[in-house]
Amino acid sequence: MDKLTAIRVFRHVAELGSFAAAARRVKLSPAAVSKNIRELEEHLGAQLINRTTRRMSLTEAGTLYHSSVVRVLDRLEAADQSVSEMKATPAGHLRVSAPMTFSLTALTDRMPEFLNAYPEVSLDLSLEDRIVNIVEEGYDVAIRASAKLEDSSLMAKKLTTMRHVVCASPAYLAAHGTPQHPRELEDHERIAFSLSTHTNGWPLMRDGETHLVRVEGRYKVSSSIAIRDALKRGFGIAMIPEMYVREELASGKLVQVLNGWQGPEHPVYAIYPARRFETAKLRAFLDFLEAALREG
């Protein structure tokens, strides 16, 4: 028995629901397909498929085995493709999902650079803050400020880290005072990011001590750009990714408070299906993202 061939035959039988359809897909005779399945079951010592004259179905063992071998076969296919495409020119259509504020702040002004470098690639960049299902919605890659994968067939490449800071405008601090400890923030107008994963408050750390600041302000908004605008107008204090206010901090329009206290750090990942791993267009795009974010 050629075990790899038998496993591939089993996958097609399981997914097509038919020995005959699988035979046509793998270009083998129906008898050869049946022989591969029988020998694979004998090798495993378990029945994978229930067969009747009218229909077939996976056994419990077959369902478990299918879910495991699909991941292995996809990675083998991706490895083959990566080698064959090492010298290929990046080309084709690339669908990308990315969070709105992060992209507008750190990426979109660099996208023409990528397209100019690879004239045979077209790019469909969808800016939205919802978590898309990459596989079901047909995306090549999604950018996430999280390492959590919703599907075991996905892979992740770390691009950068977002560090959060607490800041306000000089005018606000002149009028309301500058807090010296996180507990003093509860006496200030706090602007809340409504999509934050920090639903219980802002975690701030120093020398092993963690203080959780409750966020119960009058202004809650789903855009970090809107928070930045409110801060610049002198309204309240907020915890916000440092990259979103880098220019304002450098120019003095905003001031970081609670120096010595560290806000949370969120890794930013590019997440993509394993079966598309290392295509020339995806490899070029991932390399570009990593370089662009490293350069700032």
C-alpha positions as CSV (number, residue, x, y, z in Angstrom):
1,M,0.0,0.0,0.0
2,D,1.2,3.5,-0.9
3,K,0.0,5.1,2.4
4,L,0.0,8.7,1.1
5,T,-2.0,7.8,-2.0
6,A,-4.5,5.9,0.2
7,I,-4.9,8.9,2.5
8,R,-5.5,11.2,-0.4
9,V,-8.0,8.8,-1.9
10,F,-9.8,8.5,1.5
11,R,-10.0,12.3,1.7
12,H,-11.7,12.6,-1.7
13,V,-14.1,9.8,-0.9
14,A,-15.0,11.5,2.4
15,E,-15.5,14.9,0.9
16,L,-17.2,13.9,-2.3
17,G,-19.4,11.2,-0.6
18,S,-18.9,8.8,-3.4
19,F,-16.3,6.2,-4.5
20,A,-17.1,6.8,-8.1
21,A,-16.7,10.6,-7.8
22,A,-13.4,10.1,-6.0
23,A,-12.2,7.7,-8.6
24,R,-12.8,10.4,-11.3
25,R,-11.1,13.0,-9.2
26,V,-7.9,11.0,-8.6
27,K,-8.0,9.3,-12.0
28,L,-8.1,5.8,-10.6
29,S,-10.5,3.0,-11.3
30,P,-13.3,2.5,-8.8
31,A,-11.7,-0.9,-7.9
32,A,-8.4,0.8,-7.1
33,V,-10.2,3.4,-4.9
34,S,-11.9,0.6,-3.0
35,K,-8.6,-1.3,-2.6
36,N,-6.9,1.8,-1.2
37,I,-9.7,2.4,1.3
38,R,-9.7,-1.3,2.4
39,E,-5.9,-1.4,2.8
40,L,-5.9,1.8,4.8
41,E,-8.6,0.5,7.1
42,E,-6.6,-2.7,7.6
43,H,-3.5,-0.7,8.3
44,L,-5.3,1.4,10.9
45,G,-7.3,-1.5,12.3
46,A,-10.5,0.5,12.2
47,Q,-13.4,0.9,9.8
48,L,-13.4,4.4,8.3
49,I,-16.5,4.3,6.0
50,N,-19.9,2.7,6.3
51,R,-20.9,1.2,3.0
52,T,-24.3,0.2,1.8
53,T,-25.7,-0.3,-1.8
54,R,-27.3,3.1,-1.7
55,R,-25.0,5.4,0.2
56,M,-21.8,5.7,2.2
57,S,-21.0,7.6,5.4
58,L,-18.0,8.1,7.7
59,T,-17.8,6.2,10.9
60,E,-16.8,8.0,14.1
61,A,-13.2,6.9,13.5
62,G,-13.5,8.1,9.9
63,T,-14.6,11.5,10.9
64,L,-11.8,11.9,13.4
65,Y,-9.2,10.6,10.9
66,H,-10.5,12.9,8.1
67,S,-10.2,16.1,10.3
68,S,-6.6,15.1,11.1
69,V,-5.4,14.1,7.6
70,V,-6.9,17.2,6.0
71,R,-4.5,19.5,7.9
72,V,-1.5,17.2,7.1
73,L,-2.4,17.1,3.4
74,D,-3.0,20.8,3.2
75,R,0.4,21.5,4.7
76,L,2.1,19.1,2.3
77,E,0.4,20.8,-0.6
78,A,1.5,24.2,0.7
79,A,5.1,22.9,1.1
80,D,5.1,21.6,-2.5
81,Q,3.7,24.9,-3.7
82,S,6.2,27.0,-1.8
83,V,9.1,25.2,-3.4
84,S,7.7,25.3,-6.9
85,E,6.9,29.0,-6.6
86,M,10.2,30.1,-5.0
87,K,11.3,31.7,-8.3
88,A,7.8,32.7,-9.4
89,T,6.9,36.3,-10.0
90,P,4.2,37.5,-7.5
91,A,1.0,37.7,-9.5
92,G,-2.8,37.4,-9.2
93,H,-5.5,38.9,-7.0
94,L,-5.0,39.3,-3.2
95,R,-7.9,39.8,-0.8
96,V,-6.9,41.3,2.6
97,S,-9.0,42.1,5.6
98,A,-7.5,44.6,8.1
99,P,-8.7,46.8,11.0
100,M,-9.7,50.3,10.1
101,T,-7.7,52.5,12.4
102,F,-4.6,50.4,12.4
103,S,-4.5,50.4,8.6
104,L,-5.2,54.1,8.2
105,T,-2.5,54.9,10.7
106,A,0.2,52.4,9.8
107,L,-0.4,50.9,6.4
108,T,-2.5,52.5,3.8
109,D,-0.1,55.2,2.8
110,R,2.4,52.4,1.9
111,M,0.1,50.3,-0.2
112,P,0.9,52.1,-3.5
113,E,4.5,51.2,-2.8
114,F,3.6,47.5,-2.7
115,L,1.5,47.7,-5.9
116,N,4.3,49.6,-7.7
117,A,6.8,46.9,-6.7
118,Y,4.5,44.1,-8.0
119,P,2.6,45.3,-11.1
120,E,1.1,41.8,-11.7
121,V,-0.7,41.8,-8.3
122,S,-4.1,43.4,-7.7
123,L,-5.2,44.2,-4.2
124,D,-8.6,44.2,-2.6
125,L,-8.2,45.7,0.9
126,S,-11.2,45.6,3.1
127,L,-11.0,47.9,6.1
128,E,-13.4,46.8,8.9
129,D,-13.1,46.1,12.6
130,R,-15.3,43.0,12.6
131,I,-13.6,39.6,12.8
132,V,-14.0,38.0,9.4
133,N,-14.1,34.2,8.7
134,I,-11.0,34.1,6.4
135,V,-11.8,30.7,4.9
136,E,-15.5,31.1,4.4
137,E,-15.3,34.6,3.0
138,G,-12.4,33.9,0.7
139,Y,-9.7,36.1,2.1
140,D,-6.0,35.4,1.5
141,V,-4.9,37.1,4.7
142,A,-6.3,39.1,7.6
143,I,-4.4,41.4,10.0
144,R,-5.4,41.0,13.7
145,A,-4.3,42.5,17.0
146,S,-4.6,39.0,18.4
147,A,-3.0,35.6,18.1
148,K,-6.2,33.7,18.6
149,L,-7.0,31.6,15.6
150,E,-10.6,30.6,15.0
151,D,-9.6,27.6,12.8
152,S,-6.8,25.1,13.2
153,S,-6.1,25.3,9.5
154,L,-4.9,28.9,9.9
155,M,-1.3,30.1,10.3
156,A,0.0,33.3,11.9
157,K,3.0,35.5,11.3
158,K,3.8,38.2,13.9
159,L,4.2,41.7,12.4
160,T,4.6,44.1,15.3
161,T,3.4,44.9,18.8
162,M,1.0,47.7,19.8
163,R,1.9,49.3,23.1
164,H,-0.8,51.3,24.9
165,V,-0.3,54.6,26.6
166,V,-2.4,56.8,28.8
167,C,-2.5,60.4,27.6
168,A,-4.4,63.7,27.5
169,S,-3.9,67.3,26.2
170,P,-1.9,69.9,28.0
171,A,-5.0,72.0,28.3
172,Y,-7.0,69.2,30.0
173,L,-4.2,68.5,32.4
174,A,-3.8,72.2,33.2
175,A,-7.5,72.4,34.0
176,H,-7.9,69.1,35.9
177,G,-4.5,68.2,37.2
178,T,-2.0,65.5,36.2
179,P,-2.6,62.1,37.8
180,Q,0.4,60.5,39.5
181,H,-1.1,57.1,40.2
182,P,-3.7,55.0,38.2
183,R,-6.2,55.2,41.1
184,E,-6.4,59.0,40.5
185,L,-7.8,58.4,37.0
186,E,-11.1,57.6,38.6
187,D,-11.4,61.3,39.3
188,H,-11.0,62.2,35.6
189,E,-13.1,62.1,32.5
190,R,-12.2,58.7,30.9
191,I,-12.9,58.0,27.3
192,A,-13.8,54.4,26.6
193,F,-13.0,52.4,23.4
194,S,-16.2,50.3,23.0
195,L,-14.5,47.5,21.0
196,S,-11.8,47.0,23.5
197,T,-10.9,43.5,24.8
198,H,-10.3,45.2,28.2
199,T,-14.0,45.1,29.2
200,N,-13.2,45.3,32.9
201,G,-11.0,48.4,32.7
202,W,-7.5,49.5,31.8
203,P,-4.7,47.3,33.2
204,L,-1.6,49.3,34.1
205,M,1.5,47.6,35.5
206,R,4.6,48.8,37.4
207,D,7.3,46.8,39.2
208,G,5.0,43.7,39.4
209,E,2.0,45.7,40.6
210,T,-1.1,45.7,38.5
211,H,-3.9,48.3,38.9
212,L,-7.1,48.0,37.0
213,V,-8.7,51.4,36.2
214,R,-12.5,51.3,35.8
215,V,-13.7,52.9,32.6
216,E,-17.1,54.5,33.3
217,G,-16.8,57.8,31.5
218,R,-19.5,59.7,29.7
219,Y,-18.0,59.1,26.3
220,K,-17.7,55.6,24.7
221,V,-16.8,55.3,21.0
222,S,-15.8,52.5,18.6
223,S,-13.0,54.4,16.9
224,S,-9.6,55.1,18.2
225,I,-9.4,58.1,15.8
226,A,-12.4,59.6,17.4
227,I,-10.7,59.1,20.8
228,R,-7.6,60.8,19.5
229,D,-9.8,63.7,18.2
230,A,-11.5,64.1,21.6
231,L,-8.1,64.1,23.4
232,K,-6.7,66.8,21.1
233,R,-9.8,68.9,21.8
234,G,-9.0,68.8,25.5
235,F,-11.7,66.3,26.5
236,G,-10.7,63.7,29.0
237,I,-8.0,61.1,29.4
238,A,-7.7,57.8,27.4
239,M,-5.6,54.7,27.0
240,I,-4.8,54.3,23.3
241,P,-2.2,52.5,21.2
242,E,0.9,54.6,21.1
243,M,1.3,54.4,17.3
244,Y,-2.1,56.2,16.9
245,V,-0.9,59.3,18.8
246,R,2.9,59.2,18.0
247,E,2.9,62.4,16.1
248,E,0.7,64.2,18.7
249,L,3.0,63.1,21.5
250,A,6.1,64.2,19.6
251,S,4.6,67.6,18.8
252,G,3.3,68.2,22.4
253,K,-0.4,68.3,21.3
254,L,-0.8,65.3,23.7
255,V,1.1,64.3,26.8
256,Q,1.7,60.9,28.2
257,V,0.8,60.6,31.9
258,L,1.6,58.0,34.5
259,N,5.2,57.5,33.2
260,G,6.6,54.4,34.7
261,W,3.3,52.6,34.5
262,Q,3.0,50.2,31.5
263,G,-0.1,49.7,29.5
264,P,-0.9,46.4,27.8
265,E,0.9,45.3,24.7
266,H,-1.0,43.6,21.8
267,P,0.8,41.5,19.2
268,V,-0.3,42.2,15.6
269,Y,-0.4,39.1,13.4
270,A,-1.1,38.3,9.7
271,I,-3.4,35.3,9.7
272,Y,-3.8,33.2,6.6
273,P,-5.0,29.7,5.5
274,A,-2.4,27.0,5.5
275,R,-3.2,25.9,2.0
276,R,-2.3,29.3,0.7
277,F,1.0,29.4,2.6
278,E,3.9,30.7,0.7
279,T,2.3,31.5,-2.6
280,A,4.5,34.1,-4.3
281,K,1.9,36.9,-4.0
282,L,1.3,36.1,-0.3
283,R,4.9,35.7,0.5
284,A,5.7,39.1,-1.1
285,F,2.8,40.8,0.8
286,L,3.8,39.4,4.2
287,D,7.4,40.5,3.7
288,F,6.2,43.9,2.7
289,L,4.0,44.2,5.8
290,E,6.8,43.2,8.1
291,A,9.2,45.7,6.6
292,A,6.7,48.5,6.5
293,L,5.8,48.1,10.2
294,R,9.4,47.7,11.2
295,E,10.3,51.0,9.5
296,G,7.3,52.7,11.1
